[in-house]
Amino acid sequence: MNYDDDDRSEFQDPGGRSALRRASKTNPRIYPCPTCKAKNVLTKRDVQLKYQCDRCADAAENGRGY
């Protein structure tokens, strides 16, 4: 898929803060977070990008850690 720089349609929350990708039939949200181990929070694309769930990402960005 090609996305232009202003196209945020690939994201789960295009106008929000989450970097997670939108789930679909070909990109289901079936993978656990590598940090907190919460089930079914990441898509294959999120895993490829080495992301963690939004809760863990927010905690890390705020210096709180998990």
C-alpha positions in Angstrom: 0.0 0.0 0.0 1.2 3.5 -0.7 0.2 6.3 1.5 1.0 9.9 0.9 2.5 12.0 3.7 -0.9 13.4 4.7 -2.9 10.2 4.5 -3.4 8.8 8.0 -6.0 6.2 6.9 -3.7 3.3 7.6 -3.9 4.1 11.3 -6.4 2.8 13.8 -7.2 6.3 15.1 -6.2 8.6 12.2 -6.8 11.8 14.1 -5.4 10.6 17.4 -2.1 9.8 19.0 -2.0 6.0 18.4 0.6 4.8 15.9 -1.1 1.4 15.7 -2.3 0.3 12.3 -6.0 -0.2 11.4 -7.1 -3.8 11.7 -8.7 -5.5 8.6 -9.4 -8.9 7.2 -5.8 -9.1 5.9 -4.3 -7.3 8.9 -6.2 -8.6 12.0 -5.5 -7.5 15.5 -4.4 -10.9 16.8 -0.9 -10.4 18.3 0.0 -9.7 22.0 1.9 -6.6 23.2 5.6 -7.6 23.7 5.7 -5.4 26.9 2.6 -6.2 28.9 1.5 -9.4 27.0 -2.0 -8.1 26.6 -3.7 -10.4 24.0 -5.0 -9.3 20.6 -3.8 -5.7 20.6 -1.4 -5.6 17.7 -1.7 -6.3 14.0 0.9 -8.0 11.8 2.1 -4.6 10.6 2.4 -3.3 14.2 4.6 -6.3 15.0 6.7 -5.8 11.9 7.3 -2.2 13.1 8.2 -3.5 16.6 5.4 -1.5 18.2 3.8 -2.1 21.6 0.2 -1.4 22.7 -1.0 2.2 23.2 -1.0 1.8 27.0 2.6 0.7 27.1 3.6 3.3 24.5 1.9 6.1 26.5 3.6 4.9 29.8 7.0 4.9 28.1 6.6 8.3 26.6 5.5 9.7 30.0 8.5 8.2 31.7 6.4 5.9 33.8 7.5 2.6 32.3 5.2 -0.4 32.4 
